[in-house]
């Protein structure tokens, strides 16, 4: 690159957040989501220089519990960039339509840590989006994932 901002490392999901009324109406149901789109992960240095762009798509799934103690769990895999293949799993809480970062586990690289941010969108939370970051040795792996709800059923209160 020429040192200017590189759009390869801009990862985001766009949608109209699900209304609080729609989320409340989902009661104690659990939604299951499949990955329907994602950006190719990028690897950037601590100074923001683009080091690598993945050449294969990621995998993933998401489960959201809309009941009391609402929360979500996710799995992202095949995050292959910069000579490593990472996977992330984690869970967090829901605040309105926001999927709030909680606990995350990263495998595939030594001393790697990760975080996610996301939200539910569409009527009845028909879709979800997550952005993720993996930090390792001063570098950052970033990406975004979009999910579509495949089922909505009565569920338990725990994730």
Order of alpha helices (4+ residues) and beta strands (2+ residues): alpha-beta-beta-beta-beta-beta-beta-beta-beta-beta-beta
